[in-house]
Amino acid sequence: MAKYQVPKDGAKIGYQNGKLNVPDNPIIPFFPGDGTGPDLWRATKIVLDAAVEKAYKGKKKIAWMEVFAGLTALQNYDKDTVLPDETVAAFKEFRVGLKGPLTTPAGSFKFVCLVCAAELMDRPAKCPKCSSEWITPRFRSVNVGLRQKLDLYACVRPVRWYKGVPCPVKSPEKLDIVIFRENTEDIYAGIEFEQGTKECQEVYDFITKKMGKKIPFPDSGIGIKPISKTGSQRLIRMAIKYAIAHKKPSVTMVHKGNIQKFTEGAFRDWGYEVAKAEFRDAIVTEAELWDNLNGKMPAGKILLKDRIADQTFQQLLLRPDEYSVIATPNLNGDYLSDAAVAQVGGLGIGPGANIGDGVAIFEATHGTAPKYTNKDQVNPGSLILSGVMMLEHMGWQEAADLVVRGLEATIAAKTVTYDFERQMEGAKKLKCSEFGQAIVKNMGGVAVAA
């Protein structure tokens, strides 16, 4: 029997012919996450529930269903279980979910504390740093595990500026993009061979002796980076469909094909191929624009172009308004999405989603910030705005718009959490929970600073 409790007052979201069928009382699995996750979740739930109530006057309501991962999985399952099969199955069955941040170990230690993220070589009865008993063997990222097990192949990150948010650039309003980052291959495929092992030596010998390729130093660790035609085209297909549905002017494929021609370069080539085969009436390539159309875009068409990854970092700073939708392999997307959101206020205000065919999980894009655990201080904006993405994905646009209105009004009133307050003259510092309450209060109109 599953450890989670299915709400009796909810119904499953259906999926047919590539579209969701959302009832008025959808069951939405969630878990708060580790570290500051519970604080973020409490503020987010208040906001989302209030927006749905206000938008639909009680005719629609989310039936939240808590499932377990990370620390809550250790507390409810075996002490070495951080991603139970039941949790994966629940997201697959109920199709739309929301999740807080999870601890992601790194490095060569053997154990990790899921309360304070301490890295340990031995497994003590209690953590020497925080006295917690919730210590587990080092594991691969739970986030990555969810994406791979559910085939959530697109990490979707909208990046835009909300007026009043402090940021380091002069014209943050010019940046308004949606990044589609491939989510299941490239470095996330995770094929590595540790330096000094027999397996690594065998791979080294095969590459250098059998294949005749050069690796500069024999004491190298070796990683393999697969990028497939299937994975590339389904991501780029989703990005183009999004651009068509939302009337975006362009889709840019970002890659490092000038160096890695058969992986990143192929990503670009496969993108042009699927675009011409499936979206010929909707797109114009950049080459066609200049060779055939004298630089004049036809009305209603989407410009399809590609850029080298390092060039894109510069252009998002200097010419951000030339980009609207970006499709890119995993590692490029990891760097670009974080760098882009830094231009408009940081990860505290950056939402994200992992989307596949018929299943989508929306998430906070930042880490667990364990030093702020249970202090009710951190900015819940990322998780709240991920909830906005979730509402939009479900077709509940009226509720999504209310959340955005409330957020914008709250920021305009200079009533913000500490991360923004310390950068805003005359601002009032709110707790995490108070920020959520202020958003609810301000959904009806624009707040005025005192």
C-alpha positions as CSV (number, residue, x, y, z in Angstrom):
1,M,0.0,0.0,0.0
2,A,1.3,3.5,-0.9
3,K,2.4,5.7,1.9
4,Y,0.8,8.8,0.4
5,Q,-2.9,9.5,0.8
6,V,-5.0,10.1,-2.4
7,P,-7.5,12.9,-1.7
8,K,-11.0,11.7,-1.8
9,D,-12.3,15.1,-3.1
10,G,-10.0,15.1,-6.2
11,A,-9.9,13.6,-9.6
12,K,-7.1,12.5,-11.9
13,I,-5.9,14.7,-14.8
14,G,-6.4,12.8,-18.1
15,Y,-4.2,12.8,-21.2
16,Q,-5.4,12.1,-24.7
17,N,-4.2,13.0,-28.2
18,G,-1.4,15.0,-26.8
19,K,-3.5,17.2,-24.6
20,L,-4.3,17.3,-20.9
21,N,-7.9,16.8,-19.7
22,V,-8.0,18.8,-16.4
23,P,-11.0,18.3,-14.1
24,D,-12.2,21.1,-11.8
25,N,-10.6,19.3,-8.8
26,P,-7.3,18.0,-10.1
27,I,-5.1,15.9,-7.8
28,I,-1.7,17.5,-7.8
29,P,1.2,15.5,-6.2
30,F,3.8,17.7,-4.4
31,F,6.6,17.5,-2.0
32,P,8.0,20.6,-0.1
33,G,11.7,19.7,-0.5
34,D,14.7,19.8,1.8
35,G,16.2,22.7,3.7
36,T,14.1,25.8,3.1
37,G,11.6,23.8,1.0
38,P,8.9,23.6,3.7
39,D,8.9,27.4,4.2
40,L,8.7,28.0,0.5
41,W,5.9,25.5,0.1
42,R,3.7,27.0,2.8
43,A,3.9,30.4,1.2
44,T,3.3,29.0,-2.3
45,K,0.3,26.9,-1.3
46,I,-1.4,30.0,0.3
47,V,-0.9,32.0,-2.9
48,L,-2.0,29.3,-5.4
49,D,-5.1,28.3,-3.4
50,A,-6.1,31.9,-3.0
51,A,-5.7,32.6,-6.7
52,V,-7.8,29.6,-7.7
53,E,-10.5,30.6,-5.2
54,K,-10.6,34.2,-6.4
55,A,-10.5,33.3,-10.1
56,Y,-13.2,30.6,-10.1
57,K,-15.3,31.4,-7.0
58,G,-15.1,27.9,-5.6
59,K,-15.9,26.1,-8.9
60,K,-12.3,24.9,-9.1
61,K,-9.9,23.7,-6.5
62,I,-6.6,21.9,-6.3
63,A,-6.6,18.7,-4.3
64,W,-3.0,18.6,-3.1
65,M,-1.4,15.2,-2.4
66,E,1.9,15.0,-0.6
67,V,4.4,12.5,-1.9
68,F,7.9,11.9,-0.6
69,A,11.5,12.6,-1.8
70,G,14.7,13.6,-0.2
71,L,14.4,14.1,3.6
72,T,10.7,13.2,3.7
73,A,11.5,9.9,1.9
74,L,14.1,9.0,4.6
75,Q,11.5,9.8,7.2
76,N,8.8,7.7,5.7
77,Y,10.7,4.8,3.9
78,D,14.0,3.0,4.3
79,K,16.8,5.2,5.6
80,D,18.6,4.9,2.3
81,T,15.6,5.7,0.1
82,V,15.6,9.3,-1.3
83,L,13.4,8.7,-4.3
84,P,10.8,6.0,-3.7
85,D,9.3,4.2,-6.7
86,E,5.9,5.2,-5.3
87,T,6.8,8.9,-5.8
88,V,7.8,8.4,-9.4
89,A,4.7,6.4,-10.0
90,A,2.5,9.0,-8.5
91,F,3.8,11.8,-10.7
92,K,3.4,9.5,-13.7
93,E,-0.2,8.6,-12.8
94,F,-1.4,12.1,-11.8
95,R,0.6,13.9,-14.6
96,V,1.1,17.3,-13.1
97,G,3.2,18.0,-10.0
98,L,5.0,20.7,-8.0
99,K,8.2,20.2,-6.0
100,G,10.5,22.2,-3.7
101,P,14.3,22.1,-3.8
102,L,16.2,18.9,-3.0
103,T,19.7,18.3,-1.7
104,T,22.1,17.5,-4.6
105,P,25.4,15.9,-3.4
106,A,28.7,16.6,-5.1
107,G,32.2,15.5,-4.6
108,S,33.8,12.2,-3.4
109,F,32.4,12.0,0.2
110,K,30.4,8.8,1.1
111,F,27.5,10.2,3.1
112,V,25.4,13.3,3.3
113,C,23.1,14.9,5.9
114,L,19.8,15.9,4.3
115,V,19.1,18.5,7.0
116,C,22.3,20.7,6.7
117,A,23.9,19.1,3.6
118,A,27.1,18.2,5.6
119,E,29.4,15.9,3.6
120,L,30.7,13.0,5.6
121,M,33.2,10.2,5.0
122,D,31.7,7.9,7.7
123,R,28.1,7.4,8.8
124,P,27.7,8.6,12.4
125,A,24.6,8.1,14.5
126,K,24.0,11.8,14.3
127,C,25.3,14.6,12.1
128,P,28.3,16.3,13.8
129,K,27.2,19.6,12.3
130,C,23.5,19.8,13.1
131,S,22.8,16.7,15.3
132,S,20.4,15.3,12.8
133,E,19.9,11.6,12.3
134,W,18.9,11.9,8.7
135,I,22.1,10.8,7.1
136,T,22.2,8.7,3.9
137,P,24.8,7.3,1.5
138,R,25.8,9.7,-1.3
139,F,23.4,9.5,-4.2
140,R,23.0,10.9,-7.6
141,S,20.7,13.9,-7.9
142,V,17.0,13.1,-7.1
143,N,16.1,15.9,-9.6
144,V,18.0,14.1,-12.4
145,G,16.5,10.8,-11.3
146,L,12.9,12.1,-11.6
147,R,13.6,13.6,-15.0
148,Q,15.1,10.5,-16.4
149,K,12.6,8.0,-14.9
150,L,9.7,10.0,-16.2
151,D,11.4,11.1,-19.4
152,L,10.9,14.8,-18.7
153,Y,13.1,15.7,-21.6
154,A,12.5,19.5,-21.5
155,C,13.7,21.8,-18.7
156,V,11.6,24.9,-19.4
157,R,12.8,28.2,-17.9
158,P,11.0,31.5,-18.6
159,V,13.2,34.5,-17.8
160,R,11.7,37.9,-17.5
161,W,12.0,41.0,-15.3
162,Y,9.3,42.1,-12.8
163,K,9.3,45.9,-12.4
164,G,11.1,47.0,-9.3
165,V,13.2,43.9,-8.8
166,P,16.8,44.9,-8.2
167,C,19.2,43.6,-10.8
168,P,22.7,44.4,-12.2
169,V,21.8,45.5,-15.8
170,K,20.6,48.8,-17.1
171,S,17.7,47.6,-19.2
172,P,16.4,44.3,-17.6
173,E,13.0,44.8,-19.3
174,K,14.6,43.9,-22.7
175,L,15.2,40.3,-21.6
176,D,12.1,38.2,-22.0
177,I,13.0,34.7,-23.1
178,V,12.0,31.0,-22.6
179,I,14.8,28.5,-22.5
180,F,14.2,24.9,-23.5
181,R,17.1,22.9,-22.1
182,E,17.4,19.2,-23.1
183,N,17.0,17.3,-19.9
184,T,18.0,13.6,-20.3
185,E,21.3,13.3,-22.3
186,D,24.5,15.3,-22.8
187,I,26.2,15.4,-19.4
188,Y,23.0,14.2,-17.6
189,A,23.6,10.8,-19.3
190,G,26.4,10.6,-16.7
191,I,28.8,8.1,-18.3
192,E,32.1,8.6,-16.6
193,F,35.2,6.6,-15.9
194,E,37.3,7.5,-12.9
195,Q,41.0,8.2,-13.4
196,G,43.2,5.3,-12.2
197,T,40.6,2.5,-12.6
198,K,40.9,-0.5,-14.8
199,E,37.7,0.6,-16.7
200,C,39.2,4.0,-17.4
201,Q,42.4,2.5,-18.7
202,E,40.4,0.2,-21.0
203,V,38.5,3.1,-22.4
204,Y,41.7,5.2,-22.8
205,D,43.4,2.3,-24.6
206,F,40.3,1.8,-26.9
207,I,40.1,5.4,-27.8
208,T,43.8,6.0,-28.4
209,K,44.9,2.6,-29.8
210,K,41.8,1.2,-31.4
211,M,40.2,4.4,-32.6
212,G,43.4,6.4,-33.2
213,K,42.1,9.4,-31.3
214,K,44.3,11.6,-29.1
215,I,43.8,12.2,-25.4
216,P,46.5,14.6,-24.2
217,F,47.3,12.9,-20.9
218,P,47.1,9.2,-19.9
219,D,46.1,10.2,-16.3
220,S,42.7,11.6,-17.5
221,G,39.3,10.8,-16.1
222,I,37.0,10.2,-19.1
223,G,33.4,11.2,-19.7
224,I,31.1,10.3,-22.6
225,K,28.5,12.8,-23.8
226,P,25.7,11.4,-25.9
227,I,23.4,13.7,-27.9
228,S,20.8,11.9,-30.0
229,K,18.8,12.8,-33.0
230,T,15.6,11.7,-31.2
231,G,16.4,13.7,-28.0
232,S,17.4,16.8,-30.0
233,Q,14.4,16.8,-32.3
234,R,11.7,16.3,-29.7
235,L,13.1,19.2,-27.6
236,I,13.3,21.5,-30.6
237,R,9.9,20.4,-31.7
238,M,8.5,21.4,-28.3
239,A,10.2,24.8,-28.5
240,I,8.8,25.5,-31.9
241,K,5.3,24.5,-30.8
242,Y,5.6,26.8,-27.8
243,A,6.7,29.7,-30.1
244,I,3.8,29.1,-32.4
245,A,1.2,28.8,-29.6
246,H,2.5,32.0,-27.8
247,K,3.2,34.0,-31.0
248,K,6.9,34.3,-30.3
249,P,9.1,35.9,-33.0
250,S,12.0,33.5,-33.0
251,V,13.5,30.2,-31.9
252,T,17.3,30.1,-31.5
253,M,19.2,26.8,-31.3
254,V,22.3,27.4,-29.1
255,H,25.2,24.9,-29.4
256,K,28.9,24.5,-29.5
257,G,29.0,22.9,-33.0
258,N,32.0,24.8,-34.0
259,I,34.0,22.5,-31.8
260,Q,31.9,19.4,-31.3
261,K,30.5,18.9,-34.8
262,F,28.9,15.4,-34.3
263,T,27.1,16.1,-31.1
264,E,26.4,19.8,-30.6
265,G,26.7,20.6,-34.3
266,A,24.4,17.7,-35.1
267,F,21.9,19.2,-32.6
268,R,21.6,22.3,-34.8
269,D,21.4,20.3,-38.0
270,W,18.7,18.0,-36.7
271,G,16.8,21.1,-35.5
272,Y,16.7,22.6,-39.0
273,E,15.7,19.2,-40.3
274,V,12.7,18.8,-38.0
275,A,11.6,22.4,-38.4
276,K,11.6,22.2,-42.2
277,A,9.8,18.8,-42.2
278,E,7.1,19.6,-39.7
279,F,6.8,23.3,-39.5
280,R,7.6,24.5,-43.0
281,D,4.6,26.9,-43.1
282,A,5.4,28.5,-39.8
283,I,9.1,29.1,-39.9
284,V,11.7,31.0,-41.9
285,T,15.4,30.1,-41.4
286,E,17.9,32.9,-41.0
287,A,19.6,31.9,-44.2
288,E,16.3,32.1,-46.1
289,L,15.6,35.5,-44.5
290,W,18.7,37.0,-46.1
291,D,19.2,34.9,-49.2
292,N,15.5,34.9,-50.4
293,L,13.6,37.6,-48.5
294,N,16.1,40.5,-48.4
295,G,16.1,40.6,-44.6
296,K,12.3,41.2,-44.4
297,M,10.4,38.8,-42.1
298,P,7.0,37.8,-43.4
299,A,4.1,38.6,-41.0
300,G,3.2,35.7,-38.7
301,K,6.3,33.6,-39.3
302,I,8.9,32.5,-36.8
303,L,12.6,33.1,-37.4
304,L,14.6,30.0,-36.8
305,K,18.3,30.6,-36.2
306,D,21.3,29.2,-34.4
307,R,24.1,30.7,-32.3
308,I,27.3,29.5,-30.7
309,A,27.0,29.1,-26.9
310,D,29.7,31.6,-25.8
311,Q,28.4,34.2,-28.3
312,T,24.9,33.8,-26.8
313,F,26.1,34.7,-23.3
314,Q,27.4,38.0,-24.7
315,Q,24.3,38.7,-26.8
316,L,21.9,38.1,-24.0
317,L,23.6,41.0,-22.2
318,L,24.1,43.3,-25.2
319,R,21.1,42.5,-27.4
320,P,18.7,40.5,-25.3
321,D,15.6,41.7,-27.2
322,E,16.7,39.7,-30.2
323,Y,15.9,36.4,-28.5
324,S,12.6,35.0,-27.4
325,V,12.8,31.2,-27.4
326,I,16.0,29.2,-27.0
327,A,16.5,25.5,-27.5
328,T,19.8,24.0,-26.4
329,P,21.6,20.9,-25.1
330,N,21.8,20.2,-21.4
331,L,25.0,21.8,-20.3
332,N,24.6,25.0,-22.4
333,G,21.1,25.3,-21.0
334,D,22.3,24.9,-17.4
335,Y,24.7,27.8,-17.7
336,L,22.5,30.0,-19.8
337,S,19.3,29.8,-17.7
338,D,21.2,30.7,-14.5
339,A,23.1,33.5,-16.2
340,A,20.0,34.9,-17.8
341,V,18.0,34.9,-14.5
342,A,20.9,36.7,-12.8
343,Q,20.1,39.7,-15.2
344,V,16.6,40.0,-13.9
345,G,17.0,39.5,-10.1
346,G,18.4,36.0,-9.6
347,L,17.2,32.5,-8.9
348,G,14.9,33.6,-6.2
349,I,12.5,34.9,-8.9
350,G,13.2,32.3,-11.6
351,P,10.6,29.5,-12.2
352,G,11.1,26.3,-14.0
353,A,9.5,23.1,-15.2
354,N,10.5,19.6,-16.3
355,I,8.1,18.6,-19.1
356,G,7.7,15.4,-21.1
357,D,4.8,13.9,-23.1
358,G,1.9,13.8,-20.7
359,V,3.8,14.4,-17.5
360,A,5.1,17.7,-16.1
361,I,6.7,18.6,-12.8
362,F,7.2,22.3,-11.8
363,E,9.9,23.2,-9.4
364,A,12.0,25.8,-7.6
365,T,15.1,26.4,-9.6
366,H,17.5,27.1,-6.7
367,G,19.0,25.0,-4.0
368,T,17.9,24.1,-0.5
369,A,19.8,26.9,1.3
370,P,20.1,24.8,4.5
371,K,21.4,27.5,6.7
372,Y,18.0,29.2,6.4
373,T,16.0,26.1,7.3
374,N,12.9,26.8,9.3
375,K,13.8,30.5,9.6
376,D,10.9,31.8,7.4
377,Q,13.3,34.2,5.6
378,V,13.9,33.1,2.0
379,N,12.2,34.4,-1.1
380,P,9.4,32.0,-2.3
381,G,9.2,33.7,-5.7
382,S,10.8,30.9,-7.7
383,L,8.3,28.2,-6.4
384,I,5.4,30.6,-6.6
385,L,6.1,31.4,-10.2
386,S,6.7,27.8,-11.0
387,G,3.1,27.4,-9.7
388,V,2.1,30.0,-12.2
389,M,3.6,27.9,-14.9
390,M,1.7,24.9,-13.6
391,L,-1.6,26.8,-13.6
392,E,-0.9,27.9,-17.2
393,H,0.0,24.3,-18.2
394,M,-3.4,23.2,-16.8
395,G,-5.2,25.9,-18.7
396,W,-6.1,27.9,-15.6
397,Q,-4.8,31.2,-17.0
398,E,-7.1,33.4,-14.9
399,A,-5.6,32.1,-11.7
400,A,-2.1,32.4,-13.1
401,D,-2.7,36.0,-14.0
402,L,-3.9,36.8,-10.5
403,V,-0.7,35.4,-8.9
404,V,1.5,37.5,-11.3
405,R,-0.6,40.6,-10.5
406,G,-0.3,40.1,-6.8
407,L,3.5,39.5,-7.1
408,E,4.0,42.6,-9.2
409,A,2.0,44.8,-6.8
410,T,3.8,43.4,-3.8
411,I,7.2,44.2,-5.3
412,A,6.0,47.6,-6.5
413,A,5.0,48.4,-2.8
414,K,8.6,47.6,-1.9
415,T,7.4,44.9,0.5
416,V,9.9,42.1,-0.2
417,T,12.0,39.4,1.4
418,Y,15.5,40.1,2.7
419,D,17.3,39.3,-0.6
420,F,15.5,42.1,-2.4
421,E,15.1,44.4,0.6
422,R,18.8,44.9,1.2
423,Q,19.1,46.2,-2.4
424,M,16.0,48.4,-2.5
425,E,16.0,51.9,-0.9
426,G,13.0,52.4,1.4
427,A,11.9,48.8,1.2
428,K,10.2,46.9,4.0
429,K,11.5,43.4,4.8
430,L,9.0,40.6,5.0
431,K,9.3,37.0,6.1
432,C,8.7,34.3,3.5
433,S,5.2,33.6,4.8
434,E,4.4,37.4,5.0
435,F,5.5,37.8,1.4
436,G,3.1,35.1,0.3
437,Q,0.3,36.7,2.3
438,A,1.1,40.1,0.8
439,I,0.8,38.6,-2.7
440,V,-2.7,37.3,-1.8
441,K,-3.7,40.7,-0.5
442,N,-2.5,42.4,-3.6
443,M,-4.2,40.2,-6.1
444,G,-7.1,42.6,-6.4
445,G,-5.1,45.6,-7.5
446,V,-1.9,47.5,-7.4
447,A,-0.5,48.1,-3.9
448,V,1.0,51.5,-3.1
449,A,4.2,51.9,-1.1
450,A,3.8,53.4,2.3
